[in-house]
Amino acid sequence: MKRISVILIVLAAAILYTGCGGEMKLTGNYAVEGAKISYSPAAGKTVYYRSDSDDLTEFSEQGYSQSTLSKSTSYQSFTVDYVKNDTTSITYEFLSEEVGVFQNGSFEQQDEESDLIGQKLTIVVDRDGKLVDWSGLEDIEPNESGIDRGEMIASNYASIFFDHFPAEKQKVGDTWKRENIMDVSTKEGDMRQQTTKDYEVVDFVERDGLACVKCKVIITILNTGEGTTDDDEGNTYAYFNEGRGEGKGTVYFAFESGVPVYTTFNWIVDFTITSVNQTTQEENEFSYYNEQKVVYHLVDQSEVKE
């Protein structure tokens, strides 16, 4: 039986950020008085980011298992188009990526380029962090399940990569929550992904020469889905999947400049899929596990590798 491709919808969600670095506590009374945190100061500006990722993926089914460890470095630009009428518009451009995989005890650089490279994605997000509009990614094709990958990527960027801050001033100890639900219908079935981000302000610090609010973030993803699929021999299978993703990290946001500076995350996604042969009623179980560690940080344009 072919592998059920609907599970691939969560892969983009697992591309997150992580790391550590030096910081110095800010002078002043920010901890008590707080600060307004917004993308507004960066409206009209473009900045650049580098992301370094370690990625472990394990997939297993009856009689088969596969484990892959990869490392990647990518660059993208980040433009704050506008902040108005309770909405924020951000444009990402995917500039370059290098990926290597550990196979047979050695590290091999991959030559195939991601179809995201050279593409732009614009998302418009409301004050509650919900995606209200998106555009771009014109050359991104649907996957074999019929999933609109552009819509999937836009939704994941809005719910995970974009950080939402309340309109009120935030001080140390303040918390807030953001929830997003993505429903996807494919030619094989339906799936729902619920993403929850819990924020807490832990400090105000100087990071890379910028005044930043430092927030602890916990992300949880719940995923359920069901449908039917056919294999190459004409057998029909009903499948049911459920999974959970958990991540912990830290966000450094330059509240005077209006841009993210440095973000850290450790990420785990764990899924189970049960398939049932509709002729024989035979059941088979698949498992998918992904663990990522990523560094995502602000860089000068001169450091960007095209």
Beta strands, then each sheet from edge to edge (+ up, - down):
strand 1: 24-25
strand 2: 46-61
strand 3: 64-84
strand 4: 87-103
strand 5: 106-109
strand 6: 120-126
strand 7: 131-136
strand 8: 175-185
strand 9: 189-207
strand 10: 210-230
strand 11: 236-254
strand 12: 259-277
strand 13: 283-299
sheet 1: 1+ 9- 8+
sheet 2: 1+ 9- 10+ 11- 12+ 13- 2+ 3- 4+ 5-
sheet 3: 1+ 9- 10+ 11- 12+ 13- 2+ 3- 4+ 6- 7+
end
